Amino acid sequence: MEKKASSFSGQIGFVLAAAGSAVGVGNLWRFPYLAAKDGGGLFLLVYLVLVLTFGFTLLTSDIAIGRRTKQSAIRAYETMRPKWKFLGILTFLVPVLIMTYYAVIGGWITKYAAVYLTGQSAAAAEDGYFTSFITSPVSPVVFALLFMGVTAFIVYNGVEGGIERVSRYMMPILLVLAFFIVGIAKGSVLNTCTILVSGNSADRTRGMNTMHACYACGALLCPFLISAAARVSTTLAVLALAALGLVLWLVYLFTPMAGRAKAKEAVTDWSFLRSSRFWLLTGLLFCQNAAEQSVVGWMVTYFKDSGIIAGTLAAYTVTVMWGATLIGRLLIAFVFPLKQPRKAMVFMAFFCTAFYFAIMQTHSQLPAILLLFAFAFSMAGMNPTAVASAGGIQRRDPDALGHRQGS
């Protein structure tokens, strides 16, 4: 009786496994420093062109051949045409050759994962640690064999029981890490913009509200742009997002960020951690972000799933909130400048709390939309005003937030 070939149990398993094979060590480890070394945005543009031409062509060809023949890499080409048997052998030899150095790099990753899990991260960060590891006659071989052993065990269990099962767990973890990295990138962008505004704005409150109004404007318009692109195709929507990211990268690449005179070196002073004002503003920003995300994420989804807000309108609920945020920040920046930011933040917090409780009690569409608008409007100036106030503390007391000039 002929043994049935191992296959994926469903489309999700195949997609996760394919994504796992595509998002390799090279994308996570080698790509960032090559992009920084070889042109930044220009390198990314060339990379995207190659992905959409050679990469997409090879991927779709491999999938089509596999579905047509339902054979292994070696026999698939022979099944299509006997003279193409050598192509199947080549497709087998290529990953074998790749595995010769992937096993080494996988051993490095396994070693550092073990180091960090056992709490030895400080030692791993020291100069010469990596060199001493790779020049050791035993340790690199042991960890490479350990990596190869785990890989062989997964492959031995077959497509469904091994590769697919592991991909179902590993890829969601990778997705969580991707969102974590996106969060770091978002925070880094906001912090960089804050530093630029801090150093080039006479009125920090107005400058911060203007900057965050620009942020709200982008958040307001981007969903419409991506939605329009998605009506054409999902691929166009993804490419539009990538293009916007490239534009952001190019803006930062060509933005003049010349530092101040380097007569004295800046030394970090952690005494600001003893400042009650620092922790008060930190707690305020934490609660503001928590409340904003709970309304934008959980509350809007609740209104949609419960049918309080119609499905077609629910898709634009967040846009309504960003519109209110944009209006509020522009009013603070140009129409009603805050002469007493602390009292203003107290009033903002009061109205945010009141509207939040009112939102939780509503059960009809129009009040829900109006209250979401009012909540976003009342919270609009909280974040930029709090950050501006922290900068005001720093200007009055340079040592309060950890910046002291070295002698």
Secondary structure, DSSP 8 states (H G I E B T S, - for coil): --------SSHHHHHHHHHHHHS-HIIIIIHHHHHHHTTTHHHHHHHHHHIIIIIHHHHHHHHHHHHHH---HHHHHHHH-GGGHHHHHHHHHHHHHHHHHHHHHHHHHHHHHHHHHTT-HHHHTSTTHHHHHHT-SSHHHHHHHHHHHHHHHHHHTHIIIIIIHHHHHHHHHHHHHHHHHHHHHHHHHHHHHHHHHHHH-SSHHHHHHHHHHHHHHHHHHHHHHHHHHHHH-HHHHHHHHHHHHHHHHHHHHHS------TTS-EEE-GGGGG-HHHHHHHHHHHHHHHHHHIIIIIIHHHHHHHTSS-HHHHTTHHHHHHHHHHHHHHIIIIIS--SSHHHHHHHHHHHHHHHHHHHHH--SHHHHHHHHHHHHHHHTTHHHHHHHHHHHHHHH-TTTTTEEE--
